[in-house]
Amino acid sequence: MANHAVGIVGATGAVGAELMSVLADLKYPVGSLHLFASERSAGKTTTTPFGEKTIEVFSVEAAQKCDVVFLAVSGEFAKEYGPKIAEKALVIDNSSAFRLDDAVPLVIPEINPETAKGKKLIANPNCTTAILAVALWPLHKAFGVKKVIVSSYQATSGAGIEGMNELLTESRKVLDGQPADHKVFAHPIAFNLIPHIDTFQPNGYTREEMKVTWETRKIFGAPDMPISCTAVRVPTLRVHSEAVTIETEKPITVAAARAAIAAAPGVKLFDDPDNKVYPMPINATQQHDCNVGRIRQSLIFGDHGIDFFVAGDQLLKGAALNAVQIAQLFV
């Protein structure tokens, strides 16, 4: 197994930091690690699992010298520079820039690794999509998912370090008796829920909600699968949780659903209501597997449907972990 020169563009952000940890956790063969950021951060040193590293100023030429480059940057930046870097290096992009591009595979290794074969530019799914899809896939394989209704409860980590810091700062203010303010989110997030993530679309859904529909269909190779999502920002630091209702083509039971989840990679059955065991952010934080539980027969779809709850770390399976798992396909 040859060691790789690995680059991270956007290394000073929340996803960039998680990428470094995951590379070490998964024992990815890092020969050299190159951290790229803006001129403002260049020259600073940072502690990584691979030793002290000096942050470098990004350039296409420097990134092209790497074997694999992870982009943890904006979609605009990725669109401008991703294809150029991919002329010489494998590029795994965490933004939304290429997810719906027919020429670029959208990959979850537990589901569609074959689509990455021979490609130099690969898209990492939206965090909400990844957490839903990895739980949904084993059920789709076994029973055929016909319809999906999902409500997501999304942590402030989805808005990066700035969103997490706003939750902490504004929560302290409220606890001190001051009114909460907001800059990152549309409304104060402290002790609040905001049913608004990303921009509203003409159909009344937000773009975040439609990403779940569009991306899940692409990953599953099911362009007509009906999927409806309601995305809600909640005052937690990390881990997105999702309440999911599915209708299936074949009859499904709670026991059969549990067995399918228990046998699947990337998910962990966390389902013992009698002992108060079910998925929550507090037990899914910093865990590689997404937790799935509260599995029960649907009161709407009867023996052709179930309801379940899934919680997954947005910065891991929803971002950094999935990206490194994609890179592992090429090792």
Secondary structure, DSSP 4 states (H G I P E B T S, - for coil): ---EEEEEETTTSHHHHHHHHHHHHTT--EEEEEEEE-TTTTT-EEEETTEEEEPEEP-HHHHHTSSEEEE-S-HHHHHHHHHHHTTTSEEEE-SSSSTT-TTS-B--TTT-GGGGTT-SEEEPPPHHHHHHHHHHHHHHHHH-EEEEEEEEEE-GGGGHHHHHHHHHHHHHHHHTTPPP--SSSSS--TT--B---SPBPTTS-BHHHHHHHHHHHHHHT-TT--EEEEEEE-S-SS-EEEEEEEEESS---HHHHHHHHHTSTTEEE--BGGGTB---HHHHTT-SSEEEEEEEEETTTEEEEEEEEEEE-TTIIIIIHHHHHHHHTT-
